Amino acid sequence: MNIETFREYCLGKPGVTEDTPFDHNTLCFRIGNKIFAILDIDKFESVNLKCDPEQAVLLREKHDGIRPGYHMNKKHWNTVSCDGSVASPLILELVDHSYALVYSSLPKKLKEEING
């Protein structure tokens, strides 16, 4: 998977915005101003994705390319390799999971705005 495909996939979800709040090469994807994916634009070696804590542990045990979230709360975030060690369909499935977790935490009014 390349960064353009990943970016298009994330931005295709309702209410998603992107920004670089930390430095010029750390790209964040947000819904309702809450981050659900973080990556390095220049390298695109991995992406940090929010994950249900129990599922996070299972994924780490099953896949060498999924580790506790780098610079994140390791209970709630995974770092997923984008070097081919984790299949692209699984990466996109984990993006969906991360998006859904963050979306579910949004206030009802904001969800209504996102859904139009």
Buried (B, 14 or more C-beta within 10 A) or exposed (E): BEBEEBBEBBEEBEBBEEEEEEEEEBBBBBBBEBBBBBBBBEEBEBBBBBBBEEEBBEBBEEBEBBBBBEEBEBEBBBBBBBEEEBEBEBBBEBBBBBBBBBBEEBEEEBBEEBEE
